[in-house]
């Protein structure tokens, strides 16, 4: 464990708890902030209630209930062990991640690093907290795959080699900050979206922890993203796209595919990434 002090902002799903635990073992956690609901206002509420948005919301809710029934995610990340944080005493719950309480916590604790995974979009003054900055784990390979459901879209586009996660510094954009690492999971015939995504996250937890230790040791990371890439939004994924991916997978999209786990680090003042 390094002496780097960490403020962890994360979601509450098993994958988020798993990554938070890895970070707690890599540094000195000061607090774990979890949002209990999204950020709502009248304009957002009216937009959500539009018939097209409401149908999409219901479809996604039903799809996710079906996909996550049976506790598969908890089993994948925690096996038969308890689904819990190593330091539940550090948890602070807030209505949403941009609530003034989060900024107050950050300014009071003065962490060396703010570590993010699984929150809604962070805005405003909170972006400037953390002596060494704010880092996010994104579930896609930026810049080509920014936004939502990036494992799905990489498969949908016939690019299984581009399934993975990105560790990056956070700026005002959506997954556009300086790159720290690309993490790609092992892929083989018979894989499907969810196991691939979970595998990428599990591999990324170890890389996230390694980054914290290497940063504490004085190493420097961060490379500007070479282009804007493409941003995928939740609303782009519907029943038609789901059915098409099912067809592609059954038709042999991953037939004879065998890729090992891969990590690419983006270290500062280097002309190219160092691939392990």
C-alpha positions in Angstrom: 0.0 0.0 0.0 1.2 3.5 -0.9 0.8 6.6 1.3 -1.1 8.4 -1.5 -4.4 9.6 0.1 -7.5 8.8 -2.0 -11.1 10.1 -2.3 -13.1 7.4 -4.1 -16.3 8.3 -5.9 -18.1 5.2 -7.2 -21.3 3.4 -7.9 -22.9 0.7 -5.8 -22.9 -2.3 -8.1 -20.6 -5.3 -7.3 -18.1 -4.2 -10.0 -17.9 -0.7 -8.3 -17.3 -2.2 -4.9 -14.6 -4.5 -6.3 -12.7 -1.6 -7.9 -13.1 0.5 -4.7 -11.6 -2.4 -2.6 -8.6 -2.6 -5.0 -8.0 1.1 -4.6 -8.3 0.9 -0.9 -5.5 -1.7 -0.8 -3.3 0.4 -3.1 -3.5 3.7 -1.3 -4.8 5.4 1.9 -8.6 5.9 1.5 -10.1 8.9 3.1 -13.7 8.4 2.1 -15.9 6.5 -0.4 -18.7 8.6 -1.8 -21.6 6.9 -3.4 -24.6 8.6 -5.1 -28.0 7.3 -4.1 -29.9 8.6 -7.2 -29.5 10.6 -10.3 -29.6 14.4 -10.4 -33.2 15.5 -11.1 -34.8 18.8 -11.9 -38.0 19.8 -13.6 -36.5 20.0 -17.1 -34.9 16.6 -16.8 -38.1 15.1 -15.4 -40.2 16.4 -18.3 -37.7 15.1 -20.8 -37.7 11.6 -19.2 -41.5 11.5 -19.4 -41.6 12.1 -23.2 -43.1 8.9 -24.7 -40.0 8.0 -26.7 -37.7 8.5 -23.6 -40.1 6.7 -21.3 -40.3 3.6 -23.6 -36.5 3.5 -23.9 -36.2 3.8 -20.1 -38.6 1.0 -19.5 -36.9 -1.2 -22.1 -33.5 -0.7 -20.6 -34.8 -1.4 -17.1 -36.5 -4.6 -18.2 -33.4 -5.7 -20.2 -31.1 -5.0 -17.3 -33.3 -6.9 -14.8 -33.2 -9.9 -17.1 -29.4 -9.7 -17.6 -28.6 -9.3 -13.9 -31.1 -11.8 -12.5 -29.4 -14.5 -10.4 -26.5 -12.4 -9.0 -24.1 -13.2 -11.8 -22.1 -10.0 -11.4 -21.7 -10.5 -7.6 -20.6 -14.1 -8.3 -18.1 -13.0 -10.9 -16.4 -10.4 -8.7 -16.8 -11.8 -5.3 -17.3 -15.5 -5.8 -18.9 -17.1 -2.7 -17.5 -14.3 -0.5 -19.5 -11.5 1.0 -20.5 -8.6 -1.3 -19.1 -5.7 0.6 -16.6 -2.9 0.8 -13.4 -3.5 2.9 -14.0 -0.1 4.5 -17.8 0.4 4.9 -17.1 2.9 7.7 -15.7 5.3 5.1 -18.9 5.4 3.0 -20.7 8.7 2.6 -23.9 8.8 0.6 -25.1 11.8 -1.4 -28.2 12.4 -3.7 -25.9 12.9 -6.7 -22.2 13.3 -7.4 -22.4 17.0 -8.1 -24.1 17.7 -4.8 -22.4 20.5 -2.8 -21.6 18.0 0.0 -19.2 16.1 -2.3 -17.2 19.3 -2.9 -17.2 20.1 0.8 -15.9 16.6 1.5 -13.1 16.9 -1.1 -12.1 20.3 0.2 -12.1 19.2 3.8 -10.1 16.0 3.2 -7.7 17.4 0.6 -6.9 14.0 -1.1 -3.8 13.5 -3.2 -5.9 11.8 -5.8 -9.7 11.6 -6.6 -10.5 8.1 -8.0 -13.8 7.7 -10.0 -15.7 4.7 -11.3 -19.4 4.4 -12.0 -20.8 7.8 -11.2 -22.8 10.2 -13.3 -21.0 13.0 -15.2 -18.9 15.2 -12.8 -19.2 19.0 -13.4 -18.0 22.3 -12.0 -15.5 23.0 -9.2 -15.3 19.4 -8.2 -13.2 18.7 -11.3 -10.4 20.8 -9.8 -10.0 18.7 -6.6 -7.2 16.3 -5.9 -3.6 17.5 -5.5 -2.6 15.1 -8.3 -5.8 15.3 -10.2 -9.0 13.2 -10.8 -8.9 9.9 -12.5 -11.7 7.8 -14.0 -12.1 4.2 -15.1 -14.2 4.2 -18.3 -15.7 1.0 -19.8 -14.5 1.6 -23.3 -11.3 2.3 -25.2 -11.2 6.1 -25.6 -11.2 8.0 -27.9 -12.8 5.5 -30.3 -15.3 4.3 -27.8 -16.5 7.0 -25.4 -19.8 7.2 -23.5 -22.2 4.3 -22.7 -22.3 0.6 -23.5 -18.9 0.5 -25.2 -18.4 -3.2 -25.0 -21.7 -3.7 -26.8 -20.7 -1.2 -29.5 -17.3 -2.6 -30.1 -18.9 -6.1 -30.7 -21.7 -4.6 -32.7 -19.2 -2.9 -35.0 -17.3 -6.1 -35.5 -14.3 -4.9 -33.5 -13.8 -7.4 -30.6 -10.2 -6.4 -30.4 -11.4 -2.9 -29.2 -13.3 -4.2 -26.2 -11.7 -2.8 -23.0 -11.5 0.0 -20.5 -9.6 3.2 -20.3 -8.0 4.8 -17.3 -7.8 8.5 -17.8 -7.6 11.9 -16.1 -10.9 13.7 -16.0 -11.5 17.0 -17.8 -14.8 18.8 -18.7 -15.6 16.4 -21.6 -17.0 12.9 -21.6 -14.1 10.4 -21.4 -11.8 12.9 -23.2 -9.1 13.5 -20.6 -5.4 12.5 -20.9 -4.9 8.8 -21.3 -3.2 6.7 -18.5 -3.8 3.1 -19.7 -5.9 1.0 -22.0 -6.9 -2.4 -20.6 -8.2 -5.1 -22.9 -9.4 -8.5 -21.6 -8.8 -12.0 -22.9 -11.4 -12.8 -25.6 -12.3 -16.2 -27.0 -15.0 -17.9 -29.0 -18.2 -18.2 -27.0 -17.8 -15.0 -25.1 -20.7 -12.5 -24.8 -21.0 -8.9 -23.9 -21.5 -9.1 -20.1 -18.6 -11.5 -19.2 -16.3 -9.5 -21.5 -17.2 -6.3 -19.8 -16.8 -7.8 -16.3 -13.5 -9.3 -17.3 -12.3 -5.9 -18.5 -13.3 -4.3 -15.3 -11.7 -6.9 -13.1 -8.4 -6.6 -15.1 -8.7 -2.8 -14.8 -9.0 -2.9 -11.0 -5.5 -4.3 -10.8 -4.2 -1.7 -13.3 -5.9 1.1 -11.4 -4.2 -0.1 -8.2 -0.9 -0.4 -9.9 -1.3 3.2 -11.2 -1.8 4.5 -7.7 1.3 2.8 -6.5 3.4 4.0 -9.5 2.1 7.5 -9.1 3.1 7.5 -5.5 6.6 6.3 -6.5 7.0 9.4 -8.7 6.1 8.1 -12.1 4.2 10.4 -14.5 1.3 9.5 -16.8 -0.9 11.2 -19.3 -1.1 11.5 -23.1 -3.5 13.7 -25.0 -6.1 11.8 -26.9 -5.3 11.8 -30.6 -8.8 12.7 -31.8 -12.4 13.1 -30.7 -13.3 9.5 -31.6 -16.9 8.6 -31.2 -19.4 9.2 -28.3 -22.1 6.5 -27.8 -25.2 7.4 -25.9 -27.7 5.3 -24.0 -30.5 6.2 -26.4 -28.6 4.7 -29.4 -29.0 1.1 -28.0 -32.4 -0.4 -28.6 -34.1 -3.7 -29.3 -33.1 -3.6 -33.0 -29.4 -3.2 -32.0 -29.7 -5.9 -29.4 -31.1 -8.3 -31.9 -28.4 -7.5 -34.4 -25.6 -8.3 -31.9 -27.3 -11.5 -31.0 -27.3 -12.4 -34.7 -23.7 -11.5 -35.1 -22.6 -13.6 -32.1 -24.6 -16.6 -33.2 -23.2 -16.2 -36.7 -19.7 -16.5 -35.5 -18.4 -13.0 -34.8 -16.0 -14.5 -32.2 -15.3 -17.7 -34.1 -11.6 -18.6 -33.9 -10.9 -15.3 -31.9 -8.3 -15.8 -29.3 -6.9 -12.7 -27.7 -4.8 -12.5 -24.5 -5.2 -9.8 -21.9 -3.4 -6.6 -22.9 -2.4 -3.4 -21.1 -1.0 -0.3 -22.8 0.4 2.4 -20.5 0.6 6.0 -21.6 3.6 7.5 -19.7 4.4 11.2 -19.9 7.3 12.4 -22.1 7.3 9.3 -24.2 6.8 9.3 -27.9 4.7 6.2 -27.8 2.9 3.9 -25.4 4.7 1.1 -23.6 2.8 -2.1 -24.2 3.1 -4.9 -21.7 
